[in-house]
């Protein structure tokens, strides 16, 4: 989980993010969501279905999809 948060913070160019960081706050908009999905898919060798992103409200929700 720590690696996930560090990876996401680097992509978002934020000093720190938490599992409670809400979607659509700060730099995490719909364009950043697409960037995160592409980067996470490459980093974790997973496929994230676009239809599952409608339920993402926090980084914890996104983490649940990739783990």
N, CA, C and O atoms as a CHARMM CRD file, in Angstrom:
* protein
*
  268
    1    1 UNK  N      0.82200  -1.18800   0.00000 PROA 1      0.00000
    2    1 UNK  CA     0.00000   0.00000   0.00000 PROA 1      0.00000
    3    1 UNK  C      0.87000   1.25700   0.00000 PROA 1      0.00000
    4    1 UNK  O      0.54700   2.23700  -0.67100 PROA 1      0.00000
    5    2 UNK  N      1.96300   1.23100   0.74400 PROA 2      0.00000
    6    2 UNK  CA     2.85600   2.38500   0.79100 PROA 2      0.00000
    7    2 UNK  C      3.43800   2.66400  -0.59200 PROA 2      0.00000
    8    2 UNK  O      3.53000   3.81500  -1.01800 PROA 2      0.00000
    9    3 UNK  N      3.82900   1.59800  -1.28600 PROA 3      0.00000
   10    3 UNK  CA     4.37200   1.73900  -2.63300 PROA 3      0.00000
   11    3 UNK  C      3.32100   2.34600  -3.56800 PROA 3      0.00000
   12    3 UNK  O      3.64100   3.20200  -4.39200 PROA 3      0.00000
   13    4 UNK  N      2.07700   1.90300  -3.43700 PROA 4      0.00000
   14    4 UNK  CA     0.96900   2.43300  -4.23500 PROA 4      0.00000
   15    4 UNK  C      0.83000   3.94100  -4.01100 PROA 4      0.00000
   16    4 UNK  O      0.74500   4.70900  -4.96900 PROA 4      0.00000
   17    5 UNK  N      0.80600   4.35800  -2.75200 PROA 5      0.00000
   18    5 UNK  CA     0.64000   5.77600  -2.43500 PROA 5      0.00000
   19    5 UNK  C      1.80800   6.61000  -2.95100 PROA 5      0.00000
   20    5 UNK  O      1.60700   7.71000  -3.46400 PROA 5      0.00000
   21    6 UNK  N      3.02400   6.09100  -2.81700 PROA 6      0.00000
   22    6 UNK  CA     4.19300   6.81500  -3.32400 PROA 6      0.00000
   23    6 UNK  C      4.12700   6.93800  -4.84000 PROA 6      0.00000
   24    6 UNK  O      4.44200   7.99000  -5.39700 PROA 6      0.00000
   25    7 UNK  N      3.71600   5.86500  -5.50600 PROA 7      0.00000
   26    7 UNK  CA     3.60000   5.86400  -6.95500 PROA 7      0.00000
   27    7 UNK  C      2.55500   6.88000  -7.41800 PROA 7      0.00000
   28    7 UNK  O      2.80500   7.65300  -8.34200 PROA 7      0.00000
   29    8 UNK  N      1.38900   6.87700  -6.77800 PROA 8      0.00000
   30    8 UNK  CA     0.31000   7.79700  -7.12800 PROA 8      0.00000
   31    8 UNK  C      0.72600   9.24700  -6.85400 PROA 8      0.00000
   32    8 UNK  O      0.45300  10.13000  -7.66700 PROA 8      0.00000
   33    9 UNK  N      1.37600   9.49400  -5.72800 PROA 9      0.00000
   34    9 UNK  CA     1.82500  10.84600  -5.39500 PROA 9      0.00000
   35    9 UNK  C      2.79900  11.36500  -6.44700 PROA 9      0.00000
   36    9 UNK  O      2.75800  12.54000  -6.81200 PROA 9      0.00000
   37   10 UNK  N      3.67300  10.48600  -6.93300 PROA 10     0.00000
   38   10 UNK  CA     4.62900  10.88100  -7.96600 PROA 10     0.00000
   39   10 UNK  C      3.90700  11.24500  -9.26200 PROA 10     0.00000
   40   10 UNK  O      4.23900  12.24900  -9.89300 PROA 10     0.00000
   41   11 UNK  N      2.94300  10.45400  -9.65800 PROA 11     0.00000
   42   11 UNK  CA     2.18800  10.72700 -10.88600 PROA 11     0.00000
   43   11 UNK  C      1.38400  12.01900 -10.75300 PROA 11     0.00000
   44   11 UNK  O      1.32400  12.81900 -11.68700 PROA 11     0.00000
   45   12 UNK  N      0.77400  12.21700  -9.59900 PROA 12     0.00000
   46   12 UNK  CA    -0.05400  13.40300  -9.38200 PROA 12     0.00000
   47   12 UNK  C      0.78100  14.64900  -9.07200 PROA 12     0.00000
   48   12 UNK  O      0.25700  15.76000  -8.99800 PROA 12     0.00000
   49   13 UNK  N      2.07900  14.44100  -8.89300 PROA 13     0.00000
   50   13 UNK  CA     2.98300  15.53100  -8.51400 PROA 13     0.00000
   51   13 UNK  C      2.51500  16.21500  -7.23000 PROA 13     0.00000
   52   13 UNK  O      2.49700  17.44000  -7.11900 PROA 13     0.00000
   53   14 UNK  N      2.14200  15.38500  -6.27800 PROA 14     0.00000
   54   14 UNK  CA     1.72800  15.84400  -4.95000 PROA 14     0.00000
   55   14 UNK  C      2.78000  15.39500  -3.94400 PROA 14     0.00000
   56   14 UNK  O      3.42400  14.36400  -4.13400 PROA 14     0.00000
   57   15 UNK  N      2.95500  16.16600  -2.87500 PROA 15     0.00000
   58   15 UNK  CA     3.90900  15.78500  -1.83800 PROA 15     0.00000
   59   15 UNK  C      3.44900  14.53900  -1.10100 PROA 15     0.00000
   60   15 UNK  O      4.24700  13.65900  -0.78000 PROA 15     0.00000
   61   16 UNK  N      2.15200  14.47800  -0.83700 PROA 16     0.00000
   62   16 UNK  CA     1.63100  13.34900  -0.07500 PROA 16     0.00000
   63   16 UNK  C      0.16200  13.13200  -0.42300 PROA 16     0.00000
   64   16 UNK  O     -0.61000  14.08100  -0.56000 PROA 16     0.00000
   65   17 UNK  N     -0.19800  11.87900  -0.55900 PROA 17     0.00000
   66   17 UNK  CA    -1.60500  11.50600  -0.71600 PROA 17     0.00000
   67   17 UNK  C     -1.88900  10.40700   0.29800 PROA 17     0.00000
   68   17 UNK  O     -0.97300   9.74100   0.77900 PROA 17     0.00000
   69   18 UNK  N     -3.15500  10.22600   0.61500 PROA 18     0.00000
   70   18 UNK  CA    -3.54800   9.16800   1.54900 PROA 18     0.00000
   71   18 UNK  C     -4.60100   8.29800   0.87300 PROA 18     0.00000
   72   18 UNK  O     -5.12100   8.64600  -0.18700 PROA 18     0.00000
   73   19 UNK  N     -4.90400   7.18400   1.48500 PROA 19     0.00000
   74   19 UNK  CA    -5.93900   6.31800   0.95600 PROA 19     0.00000
   75   19 UNK  C     -7.30100   7.01200   0.98100 PROA 19     0.00000
   76   19 UNK  O     -8.21300   6.61300   0.25700 PROA 19     0.00000
   77   20 UNK  N     -7.44100   8.04700   1.80900 PROA 20     0.00000
   78   20 UNK  CA    -8.70200   8.79000   1.91300 PROA 20     0.00000
   79   20 UNK  C     -8.78000   9.97600   0.95200 PROA 20     0.00000
   80   20 UNK  O     -9.77900  10.69500   0.94400 PROA 20     0.00000
   81   21 UNK  N     -7.73700  10.19000   0.14100 PROA 21     0.00000
   82   21 UNK  CA    -7.76100  11.30100  -0.81300 PROA 21     0.00000
   83   21 UNK  C     -8.95800  11.10900  -1.74700 PROA 21     0.00000
   84   21 UNK  O     -9.06400  10.09300  -2.43400 PROA 21     0.00000
   85   22 UNK  N     -9.86100  12.10200  -1.76400 PROA 22     0.00000
   86   22 UNK  CA   -11.07600  11.94700  -2.57400 PROA 22     0.00000
   87   22 UNK  C    -10.85900  12.27500  -4.04900 PROA 22     0.00000
   88   22 UNK  O    -10.06300  13.14500  -4.40500 PROA 22     0.00000
   89   23 UNK  N    -11.58400  11.55700  -4.88800 PROA 23     0.00000
   90   23 UNK  CA   -11.59400  11.81500  -6.32300 PROA 23     0.00000
   91   23 UNK  C    -12.21100  13.19300  -6.56800 PROA 23     0.00000
   92   23 UNK  O    -13.13300  13.60800  -5.86500 PROA 23     0.00000
   93   24 UNK  N    -11.70000  13.87700  -7.55300 PROA 24     0.00000
   94   24 UNK  CA   -12.13400  15.21700  -7.96300 PROA 24     0.00000
   95   24 UNK  C    -11.75200  16.29000  -6.95100 PROA 24     0.00000
   96   24 UNK  O    -12.40800  17.32600  -6.85000 PROA 24     0.00000
   97   25 UNK  N    -10.68100  16.02600  -6.20300 PROA 25     0.00000
   98   25 UNK  CA   -10.14700  17.05300  -5.30600 PROA 25     0.00000
   99   25 UNK  C     -8.69900  17.30200  -5.69200 PROA 25     0.00000
  100   25 UNK  O     -7.94600  16.36200  -5.94600 PROA 25     0.00000
  101   26 UNK  N     -8.31500  18.56300  -5.73600 PROA 26     0.00000
  102   26 UNK  CA    -6.94300  18.89300  -6.11700 PROA 26     0.00000
  103   26 UNK  C     -6.69700  18.53200  -7.57400 PROA 26     0.00000
  104   26 UNK  O     -7.49900  18.86600  -8.44700 PROA 26     0.00000
  105   27 UNK  N     -5.59600  17.85300  -7.83300 PROA 27     0.00000
  106   27 UNK  CA    -5.21800  17.50500  -9.20000 PROA 27     0.00000
  107   27 UNK  C     -5.91000  16.24900  -9.71300 PROA 27     0.00000
  108   27 UNK  O     -5.77500  15.91300 -10.89000 PROA 27     0.00000
  109   28 UNK  N     -6.63600  15.56100  -8.86800 PROA 28     0.00000
  110   28 UNK  CA    -7.24700  14.29700  -9.26700 PROA 28     0.00000
  111   28 UNK  C     -8.59900  14.52200  -9.93700 PROA 28     0.00000
  112   28 UNK  O     -9.65400  14.34900  -9.32700 PROA 28     0.00000
  113   29 UNK  N     -8.53600  14.91700 -11.22100 PROA 29     0.00000
  114   29 UNK  CA    -9.74400  15.10700 -12.01000 PROA 29     0.00000
  115   29 UNK  C     -9.88200  13.94900 -12.99700 PROA 29     0.00000
  116   29 UNK  O     -9.15400  12.96200 -12.89400 PROA 29     0.00000
  117   30 UNK  N    -10.79300  14.05700 -13.93600 PROA 30     0.00000
  118   30 UNK  CA   -11.02700  12.94400 -14.86400 PROA 30     0.00000
  119   30 UNK  C     -9.81700  12.66800 -15.75800 PROA 30     0.00000
  120   30 UNK  O     -9.54700  11.51300 -16.08500 PROA 30     0.00000
  121   31 UNK  N     -9.09300  13.69900 -16.15300 PROA 31     0.00000
  122   31 UNK  CA    -7.88800  13.49200 -16.96000 PROA 31     0.00000
  123   31 UNK  C     -6.80600  12.79000 -16.14100 PROA 31     0.00000
  124   31 UNK  O     -6.12400  11.89700 -16.64500 PROA 31     0.00000
  125   32 UNK  N     -6.65000  13.18900 -14.88600 PROA 32     0.00000
  126   32 UNK  CA    -5.67400  12.54200 -14.01000 PROA 32     0.00000
  127   32 UNK  C     -6.08400  11.09500 -13.74600 PROA 32     0.00000
  128   32 UNK  O     -5.22500  10.22200 -13.61400 PROA 32     0.00000
  129   33 UNK  N     -7.38700  10.83600 -13.66900 PROA 33     0.00000
  130   33 UNK  CA    -7.86100   9.46200 -13.46600 PROA 33     0.00000
  131   33 UNK  C     -7.39700   8.58600 -14.62700 PROA 33     0.00000
  132   33 UNK  O     -6.91200   7.47600 -14.40400 PROA 33     0.00000
  133   34 UNK  N     -7.53700   9.06500 -15.85200 PROA 34     0.00000
  134   34 UNK  CA    -7.09200   8.29300 -17.01200 PROA 34     0.00000
  135   34 UNK  C     -5.58700   8.06800 -16.97600 PROA 34     0.00000
  136   34 UNK  O     -5.11000   6.97700 -17.28900 PROA 34     0.00000
  137   35 UNK  N     -4.84500   9.09200 -16.59700 PROA 35     0.00000
  138   35 UNK  CA    -3.39100   8.95900 -16.47000 PROA 35     0.00000
  139   35 UNK  C     -3.04600   7.92300 -15.41200 PROA 35     0.00000
  140   35 UNK  O     -2.19400   7.06200 -15.63300 PROA 35     0.00000
  141   36 UNK  N     -3.70200   8.00700 -14.27100 PROA 36     0.00000
  142   36 UNK  CA    -3.46300   7.04200 -13.18800 PROA 36     0.00000
  143   36 UNK  C     -3.76600   5.62200 -13.64000 PROA 36     0.00000
  144   36 UNK  O     -2.99600   4.70100 -13.36500 PROA 36     0.00000
  145   37 UNK  N     -4.87900   5.44200 -14.32700 PROA 37     0.00000
  146   37 UNK  CA    -5.26200   4.10900 -14.79100 PROA 37     0.00000
  147   37 UNK  C     -4.18300   3.54700 -15.70700 PROA 37     0.00000
  148   37 UNK  O     -3.75700   2.40500 -15.53200 PROA 37     0.00000
  149   38 UNK  N     -3.74000   4.33100 -16.67600 PROA 38     0.00000
  150   38 UNK  CA    -2.70800   3.85100 -17.60900 PROA 38     0.00000
  151   38 UNK  C     -1.40600   3.51700 -16.88500 PROA 38     0.00000
  152   38 UNK  O     -0.79100   2.48400 -17.15000 PROA 38     0.00000
  153   39 UNK  N     -0.99000   4.38600 -15.97500 PROA 39     0.00000
  154   39 UNK  CA     0.25500   4.16700 -15.24800 PROA 39     0.00000
  155   39 UNK  C      0.15200   2.96800 -14.29500 PROA 39     0.00000
  156   39 UNK  O      1.09000   2.17700 -14.19000 PROA 39     0.00000
  157   40 UNK  N     -0.97400   2.83700 -13.60900 PROA 40     0.00000
  158   40 UNK  CA    -1.16800   1.71300 -12.69000 PROA 40     0.00000
  159   40 UNK  C     -1.23500   0.38800 -13.44100 PROA 40     0.00000
  160   40 UNK  O     -0.69800  -0.62000 -12.98200 PROA 40     0.00000
  161   41 UNK  N     -1.89500   0.39300 -14.59200 PROA 41     0.00000
  162   41 UNK  CA    -1.95500  -0.82700 -15.39500 PROA 41     0.00000
  163   41 UNK  C     -0.55600  -1.26900 -15.80600 PROA 41     0.00000
  164   41 UNK  O     -0.23500  -2.45700 -15.76400 PROA 41     0.00000
  165   42 UNK  N      0.27500  -0.31000 -16.20200 PROA 42     0.00000
  166   42 UNK  CA     1.64200  -0.64100 -16.61200 PROA 42     0.00000
  167   42 UNK  C      2.49100  -1.08700 -15.42100 PROA 42     0.00000
  168   42 UNK  O      3.23100  -2.06700 -15.51400 PROA 42     0.00000
  169   43 UNK  N      2.38500  -0.37600 -14.31800 PROA 43     0.00000
  170   43 UNK  CA     3.20300  -0.66700 -13.13500 PROA 43     0.00000
  171   43 UNK  C      2.84400  -1.99600 -12.48100 PROA 43     0.00000
  172   43 UNK  O      3.72700  -2.74600 -12.06500 PROA 43     0.00000
  173   44 UNK  N      1.55300  -2.28600 -12.39000 PROA 44     0.00000
  174   44 UNK  CA     1.09400  -3.47300 -11.66300 PROA 44     0.00000
  175   44 UNK  C      0.68500  -4.62600 -12.57700 PROA 44     0.00000
  176   44 UNK  O      0.22400  -5.66200 -12.10000 PROA 44     0.00000
  177   45 UNK  N      0.85000  -4.45100 -13.87800 PROA 45     0.00000
  178   45 UNK  CA     0.49100  -5.49500 -14.86200 PROA 45     0.00000
  179   45 UNK  C     -0.94300  -5.99000 -14.65700 PROA 45     0.00000
  180   45 UNK  O     -1.20200  -7.19100 -14.58500 PROA 45     0.00000
  181   46 UNK  N     -1.85500  -5.03900 -14.56600 PROA 46     0.00000
  182   46 UNK  CA    -3.27900  -5.35000 -14.40600 PROA 46     0.00000
  183   46 UNK  C     -4.06500  -4.63800 -15.50300 PROA 46     0.00000
  184   46 UNK  O     -3.55200  -3.74800 -16.18100 PROA 46     0.00000
  185   47 UNK  N     -5.29700  -5.04500 -15.65700 PROA 47     0.00000
  186   47 UNK  CA    -6.21500  -4.36900 -16.56200 PROA 47     0.00000
  187   47 UNK  C     -7.35500  -3.81800 -15.71100 PROA 47     0.00000
  188   47 UNK  O     -8.03400  -4.56500 -15.00700 PROA 47     0.00000
  189   48 UNK  N     -7.55400  -2.51800 -15.78300 PROA 48     0.00000
  190   48 UNK  CA    -8.59400  -1.87100 -14.98500 PROA 48     0.00000
  191   48 UNK  C     -9.77600  -1.57400 -15.90800 PROA 48     0.00000
  192   48 UNK  O     -9.66000  -0.73800 -16.80500 PROA 48     0.00000
  193   49 UNK  N    -10.90500  -2.24300 -15.70200 PROA 49     0.00000
  194   49 UNK  CA   -12.07300  -1.99300 -16.55700 PROA 49     0.00000
  195   49 UNK  C    -12.62900  -0.58400 -16.32000 PROA 49     0.00000
  196   49 UNK  O    -12.84100  -0.17200 -15.17900 PROA 49     0.00000
  197   50 UNK  N    -12.85800   0.13100 -17.39400 PROA 50     0.00000
  198   50 UNK  CA   -13.35800   1.50900 -17.27800 PROA 50     0.00000
  199   50 UNK  C    -14.68500   1.57200 -16.52000 PROA 50     0.00000
  200   50 UNK  O    -14.94500   2.54200 -15.80800 PROA 50     0.00000
  201   51 UNK  N    -15.51900   0.55000 -16.66800 PROA 51     0.00000
  202   51 UNK  CA   -16.81100   0.57500 -15.97800 PROA 51     0.00000
  203   51 UNK  C    -16.66600   0.50100 -14.45900 PROA 51     0.00000
  204   51 UNK  O    -17.58700   0.88400 -13.73800 PROA 51     0.00000
  205   52 UNK  N    -15.53900   0.02200 -13.96400 PROA 52     0.00000
  206   52 UNK  CA   -15.32900  -0.05300 -12.51600 PROA 52     0.00000
  207   52 UNK  C    -14.93500   1.29600 -11.92500 PROA 52     0.00000
  208   52 UNK  O    -14.98400   1.47200 -10.70700 PROA 52     0.00000
  209   53 UNK  N    -14.55000   2.24000 -12.76200 PROA 53     0.00000
  210   53 UNK  CA   -14.09100   3.53400 -12.26300 PROA 53     0.00000
  211   53 UNK  C    -15.22900   4.41300 -11.75700 PROA 53     0.00000
  212   53 UNK  O    -14.98700   5.36300 -11.01200 PROA 53     0.00000
  213   54 UNK  N    -16.45400   4.11500 -12.14600 PROA 54     0.00000
  214   54 UNK  CA   -17.59500   4.89800 -11.67100 PROA 54     0.00000
  215   54 UNK  C    -17.80600   4.78400 -10.17500 PROA 54     0.00000
  216   54 UNK  O    -18.43100   5.65300  -9.56600 PROA 54     0.00000
  217   55 UNK  N    -17.29000   3.72000  -9.57600 PROA 55     0.00000
  218   55 UNK  CA   -17.45000   3.50900  -8.14100 PROA 55     0.00000
  219   55 UNK  C    -16.29900   4.07600  -7.32000 PROA 55     0.00000
  220   55 UNK  O    -16.33300   4.01300  -6.09100 PROA 55     0.00000
  221   56 UNK  N    -15.28700   4.62600  -7.96900 PROA 56     0.00000
  222   56 UNK  CA   -14.10900   5.12900  -7.26300 PROA 56     0.00000
  223   56 UNK  C    -14.40000   6.49700  -6.66000 PROA 56     0.00000
  224   56 UNK  O    -14.69300   7.46300  -7.36500 PROA 56     0.00000
  225   57 UNK  N    -14.30900   6.54900  -5.34400 PROA 57     0.00000
  226   57 UNK  CA   -14.52800   7.80400  -4.60900 PROA 57     0.00000
  227   57 UNK  C    -13.25500   8.27300  -3.90700 PROA 57     0.00000
  228   57 UNK  O    -13.08000   9.46700  -3.66000 PROA 57     0.00000
  229   58 UNK  N    -12.36400   7.32100  -3.58400 PROA 58     0.00000
  230   58 UNK  CA   -11.10300   7.63500  -2.90800 PROA 58     0.00000
  231   58 UNK  C     -9.99300   6.77500  -3.50000 PROA 58     0.00000
  232   58 UNK  O    -10.25700   5.86500  -4.28600 PROA 58     0.00000
  233   59 UNK  N     -8.76500   7.06400  -3.12400 PROA 59     0.00000
  234   59 UNK  CA    -7.64600   6.23900  -3.57000 PROA 59     0.00000
  235   59 UNK  C     -7.76900   4.81200  -3.04100 PROA 59     0.00000
  236   59 UNK  O     -7.28700   3.87600  -3.67900 PROA 59     0.00000
  237   60 UNK  N     -8.40200   4.63500  -1.89500 PROA 60     0.00000
  238   60 UNK  CA    -8.61100   3.28500  -1.35600 PROA 60     0.00000
  239   60 UNK  C     -9.46000   2.45800  -2.32300 PROA 60     0.00000
  240   60 UNK  O     -9.20400   1.26900  -2.51200 PROA 60     0.00000
  241   61 UNK  N    -10.46200   3.08000  -2.93000 PROA 61     0.00000
  242   61 UNK  CA   -11.29700   2.37400  -3.90400 PROA 61     0.00000
  243   61 UNK  C    -10.47700   1.96300  -5.12600 PROA 61     0.00000
  244   61 UNK  O    -10.63400   0.85400  -5.63600 PROA 61     0.00000
  245   62 UNK  N     -9.62000   2.83800  -5.58700 PROA 62     0.00000
  246   62 UNK  CA    -8.77000   2.53300  -6.73400 PROA 62     0.00000
  247   62 UNK  C     -7.79000   1.41600  -6.39200 PROA 62     0.00000
  248   62 UNK  O     -7.53200   0.53900  -7.21700 PROA 62     0.00000
  249   63 UNK  N     -7.24700   1.44700  -5.19000 PROA 63     0.00000
  250   63 UNK  CA    -6.32700   0.41500  -4.73200 PROA 63     0.00000
  251   63 UNK  C     -7.00300  -0.95400  -4.70100 PROA 63     0.00000
  252   63 UNK  O     -6.38700  -1.95700  -5.06000 PROA 63     0.00000
  253   64 UNK  N     -8.25400  -1.00200  -4.28000 PROA 64     0.00000
  254   64 UNK  CA    -8.99400  -2.26700  -4.21700 PROA 64     0.00000
  255   64 UNK  C     -9.13100  -2.90100  -5.60600 PROA 64     0.00000
  256   64 UNK  O     -9.15100  -4.12500  -5.73000 PROA 64     0.00000
  257   65 UNK  N     -9.22400  -2.07800  -6.63600 PROA 65     0.00000
  258   65 UNK  CA    -9.37200  -2.58600  -7.99100 PROA 65     0.00000
  259   65 UNK  C     -8.09000  -3.25200  -8.47300 PROA 65     0.00000
  260   65 UNK  O     -8.14100  -4.24900  -9.19300 PROA 65     0.00000
  261   66 UNK  N     -6.92700  -2.70200  -8.07600 PROA 66     0.00000
  262   66 UNK  CA    -5.67100  -3.22900  -8.61300 PROA 66     0.00000
  263   66 UNK  C     -5.02900  -4.32800  -7.77600 PROA 66     0.00000
  264   66 UNK  O     -4.17300  -5.06200  -8.26900 PROA 66     0.00000
  265   67 UNK  N     -5.43000  -4.44700  -6.52500 PROA 67     0.00000
  266   67 UNK  CA    -4.74000  -5.44900  -5.69400 PROA 67     0.00000
  267   67 UNK  C     -5.20200  -6.85700  -5.92000 PROA 67     0.00000
  268   67 UNK  O     -4.69900  -7.78200  -5.28200 PROA 67     0.00000
